[in-house]
Amino acid sequence: MASAGTSRRSTIQSIATRLDASAEAAAVEANIIRQPNKVPRRVEYEYDEDDMSGPQRRRQQRRRRYDVFINHRGVDTKRNVARLLYDRIEHLSGGRVRSFLDNMSMRPGDRLEERIDEAIRECGVAVAIFSKRYCDSEFCLHELAQLVEARKTIIPIFYDIKPSELILPEAVVDSKEHLPRDIERFRFALRQAKYTVGLTYDSATTGDLAELVSTAANAVMERIEELEKSVQRRQTMITSRL
């Protein structure tokens, strides 16, 4: 068992090393090094604080903590693709784009549901990493339903699973812990994910985990940049009307 754990850690370290080694080339390809101003940054509206009430001022001064939400089944992906993706996004953005990954973003004493709900509200982009045991998790399904209902941009990763396999297990459907409305929410969210263009990975064939993580991180950065440009356009329109 010890040798298996050591081998698994060595594999992850090897992939992380490959990602670091290719970081400059990937950054150039994504126009991140050649065009530093293209790195997504938080764009906030400017207000005259003298015209703002106390609560409004506090809301304006409060900084959004998370830009990306990583939805995943920990037992399948926390120690590989989820963590590697978290690190890759941080590296590409120079720390400007912040991702929520439960074991990296939560502290002892945090209330689980409150912190997750907050991160989902704040994020602009989400990555849903679907895996073999994803649909068995109530937390995964609730998070996905919230992301879909909030109309967040979702980038699916189908990790050793096909889109057609995103089906609610009978144990979840028959569980008395879920209301019929919850079951419909879960099914609707899974249907939306099935018909969203995503990334696929099959470890049994020629799946390259480093390539998957790099491609996913670049897709996240592109979506974040699109959202920031949209905010800038709205800001310009508002300013022009004043």
C-alpha positions as CSV (number, residue, x, y, z in Angstrom):
1,M,0.0,0.0,0.0
2,A,2.9,2.4,0.9
3,S,4.5,1.8,-2.5
4,A,1.2,2.4,-4.3
5,G,0.8,5.7,-2.5
6,T,4.3,6.7,-3.3
7,S,3.8,5.9,-6.9
8,R,0.6,7.9,-7.1
9,R,2.3,10.9,-5.5
10,S,5.2,10.6,-8.0
11,T,2.7,10.6,-10.9
12,I,1.0,13.7,-9.7
13,Q,4.3,15.5,-9.1
14,S,5.5,14.4,-12.6
15,I,2.3,15.9,-14.1
16,A,2.8,19.1,-12.1
17,T,6.4,19.4,-13.3
18,R,5.3,19.0,-16.9
19,L,2.7,21.7,-16.4
20,D,5.3,24.1,-14.9
21,A,7.8,23.3,-17.7
22,S,5.2,24.2,-20.4
23,A,3.8,27.2,-18.6
24,E,5.8,29.8,-20.6
25,A,4.9,28.2,-24.0
26,A,1.2,27.9,-23.0
27,A,1.2,31.5,-21.8
28,V,2.6,32.7,-25.1
29,E,0.1,30.8,-27.0
30,A,-2.7,32.3,-25.0
31,N,-1.2,35.8,-25.4
32,I,-0.7,36.1,-21.7
33,I,3.1,36.9,-21.8
34,R,3.0,38.9,-25.0
35,Q,0.0,40.9,-23.8
36,P,0.1,41.3,-20.0
37,N,-2.9,43.6,-20.1
38,K,-5.0,40.6,-21.3
39,V,-4.7,38.9,-17.9
40,P,-8.2,39.0,-16.5
41,R,-8.6,41.3,-13.6
42,R,-11.6,42.2,-11.5
43,V,-13.5,45.2,-12.9
44,E,-15.6,47.1,-10.5
45,Y,-18.0,50.0,-11.0
46,E,-16.9,53.3,-9.7
47,Y,-19.2,55.2,-7.5
48,D,-19.1,58.4,-5.6
49,E,-19.0,57.3,-2.0
50,D,-20.5,60.5,-0.8
51,D,-23.7,59.5,-2.6
52,M,-23.7,56.0,-1.1
53,S,-25.5,54.9,2.1
54,G,-23.6,52.9,4.7
55,P,-24.7,49.5,3.6
56,Q,-24.0,50.4,-0.1
57,R,-20.6,51.6,0.8
58,R,-19.8,48.4,2.7
59,R,-21.0,46.2,-0.2
60,Q,-18.9,48.2,-2.7
61,Q,-15.8,47.9,-0.5
62,R,-16.3,44.2,0.0
63,R,-14.1,42.4,-2.6
64,R,-15.3,39.4,-4.4
65,R,-13.3,36.5,-3.2
66,Y,-13.8,33.9,-5.9
67,D,-13.9,34.0,-9.7
68,V,-14.0,30.3,-10.4
69,F,-15.9,27.5,-8.7
70,I,-14.5,23.9,-9.1
71,N,-17.3,21.4,-8.7
72,H,-16.0,17.9,-8.3
73,R,-16.3,14.5,-6.5
74,G,-13.4,14.5,-4.1
75,V,-12.9,10.8,-3.9
76,D,-12.4,10.6,-7.7
77,T,-10.6,13.8,-8.6
78,K,-9.5,15.9,-5.6
79,R,-5.9,14.6,-5.7
80,N,-5.4,14.8,-9.4
81,V,-7.3,16.9,-11.9
82,A,-9.1,19.2,-9.5
83,R,-6.0,20.2,-7.5
84,L,-3.8,20.5,-10.7
85,L,-6.4,22.7,-12.3
86,Y,-6.6,24.9,-9.2
87,D,-2.8,25.4,-9.2
88,R,-2.7,25.9,-13.0
89,I,-5.3,28.7,-13.0
90,E,-3.5,30.4,-10.1
91,H,-0.2,30.2,-12.1
92,L,-1.6,31.4,-15.4
93,S,-3.3,34.4,-13.8
94,G,-0.5,35.3,-11.4
95,G,-2.9,34.9,-8.6
96,R,-5.4,37.4,-10.0
97,V,-8.1,34.8,-10.7
98,R,-9.1,33.1,-7.5
99,S,-10.7,29.6,-7.6
100,F,-12.8,27.9,-5.0
101,L,-11.7,24.4,-4.2
102,D,-13.2,23.2,-0.9
103,N,-10.0,21.7,0.7
104,M,-8.0,24.7,-0.4
105,S,-10.5,27.5,0.3
106,M,-12.1,26.6,3.5
107,R,-10.9,26.9,7.1
108,P,-11.7,25.1,10.3
109,G,-14.9,26.6,11.7
110,D,-16.4,27.5,8.3
111,R,-20.0,26.4,7.8
112,L,-19.9,24.2,4.7
113,E,-23.1,25.1,3.0
114,E,-22.8,28.8,3.6
115,R,-19.2,29.0,2.2
116,I,-20.1,26.9,-0.8
117,D,-23.3,28.9,-1.5
118,E,-21.3,32.2,-1.2
119,A,-18.6,31.0,-3.6
120,I,-21.2,29.9,-6.2
121,R,-22.9,33.3,-6.0
122,E,-19.6,35.2,-6.4
123,C,-18.1,33.1,-9.2
124,G,-18.4,34.0,-12.9
125,V,-17.2,30.7,-14.3
126,A,-17.5,27.1,-13.0
127,V,-15.7,23.9,-13.9
128,A,-17.8,20.7,-13.3
129,I,-15.6,17.7,-13.2
130,F,-17.8,14.7,-13.8
131,S,-16.5,11.3,-12.8
132,K,-17.7,7.8,-12.1
133,R,-19.0,8.5,-8.6
134,Y,-20.1,12.1,-9.2
135,C,-23.8,11.4,-9.3
136,D,-23.7,9.5,-6.0
137,S,-22.9,12.7,-4.2
138,E,-25.7,14.9,-2.9
139,F,-23.2,17.8,-2.5
140,C,-22.1,17.6,-6.2
141,L,-25.6,17.5,-7.4
142,H,-26.8,20.4,-5.3
143,E,-23.8,22.5,-6.4
144,L,-24.4,21.7,-10.1
145,A,-28.1,22.6,-9.7
146,Q,-27.3,25.9,-8.1
147,L,-24.7,26.8,-10.8
148,V,-27.3,26.0,-13.6
149,E,-30.0,27.9,-11.8
150,A,-27.7,30.9,-11.4
151,R,-26.9,30.7,-15.1
152,K,-23.2,30.5,-14.5
153,T,-20.9,29.7,-17.4
154,I,-20.0,26.0,-16.8
155,I,-17.1,24.2,-18.4
156,P,-17.7,20.4,-18.1
157,I,-14.9,17.9,-17.8
158,F,-15.9,14.3,-18.4
159,Y,-13.3,12.4,-16.5
160,D,-13.4,8.7,-17.3
161,I,-17.1,9.0,-18.0
162,K,-19.3,9.8,-21.0
163,P,-22.0,12.5,-21.1
164,S,-24.6,9.8,-21.7
165,E,-23.6,8.2,-18.4
166,L,-24.8,11.3,-16.4
167,I,-27.8,9.6,-14.9
168,L,-29.2,9.8,-11.4
169,P,-28.7,6.5,-9.5
170,E,-31.8,4.8,-8.3
171,A,-30.6,5.2,-4.7
172,V,-30.7,9.0,-5.1
173,V,-34.1,8.9,-6.9
174,D,-35.7,6.6,-4.3
175,S,-34.1,8.4,-1.3
176,K,-36.6,9.9,1.2
177,E,-34.1,12.7,1.9
178,H,-34.8,14.4,-1.4
179,L,-38.1,16.1,-2.3
180,P,-39.5,15.4,-5.8
181,R,-38.6,19.0,-6.7
182,D,-34.9,18.3,-5.8
183,I,-34.8,15.2,-8.0
184,E,-36.1,17.3,-10.9
185,R,-33.5,20.0,-10.2
186,F,-30.8,17.4,-10.3
187,R,-32.0,15.8,-13.5
188,F,-32.4,19.2,-15.2
189,A,-28.9,20.2,-14.2
190,L,-27.4,17.0,-15.5
191,R,-29.3,17.4,-18.8
192,Q,-27.9,20.9,-19.2
193,A,-24.4,19.5,-18.6
194,K,-24.8,16.7,-21.2
195,Y,-25.5,19.2,-23.9
196,T,-22.7,21.6,-23.0
197,V,-19.5,21.4,-25.0
198,G,-16.8,20.1,-22.6
199,L,-13.5,18.3,-22.3
200,T,-13.1,14.5,-22.2
201,Y,-10.5,12.4,-20.6
202,D,-10.1,8.6,-20.7
203,S,-7.3,7.2,-18.5
204,A,-7.7,3.8,-20.2
205,T,-6.6,5.0,-23.6
206,T,-4.3,7.8,-24.5
207,G,-5.5,10.3,-22.0
208,D,-2.9,13.0,-21.2
209,L,-3.8,14.6,-17.8
210,A,-1.3,17.4,-18.2
211,E,-2.8,18.3,-21.5
212,L,-6.3,18.1,-20.1
213,V,-5.5,20.5,-17.2
214,S,-3.7,22.9,-19.5
215,T,-6.6,23.0,-21.9
216,A,-9.2,23.4,-19.1
217,A,-7.2,26.2,-17.5
218,N,-6.9,28.1,-20.8
219,A,-10.6,27.7,-21.4
220,V,-11.3,29.2,-17.9
221,M,-9.1,32.1,-18.5
222,E,-10.7,32.9,-21.9
223,R,-14.2,32.8,-20.3
224,I,-13.1,35.1,-17.4
225,E,-11.6,37.6,-19.9
226,E,-14.9,37.6,-21.8
227,L,-16.9,38.3,-18.6
228,E,-14.5,41.1,-17.7
229,K,-14.9,42.7,-21.1
230,S,-18.6,42.5,-20.8
231,V,-18.4,44.3,-17.4
232,Q,-16.2,47.0,-19.0
233,R,-18.7,47.5,-21.8
234,R,-21.6,47.9,-19.3
235,Q,-19.5,50.3,-17.2
236,T,-18.8,52.4,-20.3
237,M,-22.5,52.5,-21.1
238,I,-23.5,53.5,-17.6
239,T,-20.8,56.2,-17.5
240,S,-22.0,57.6,-20.9
241,R,-25.5,58.0,-19.6
242,L,-24.5,60.0,-16.6
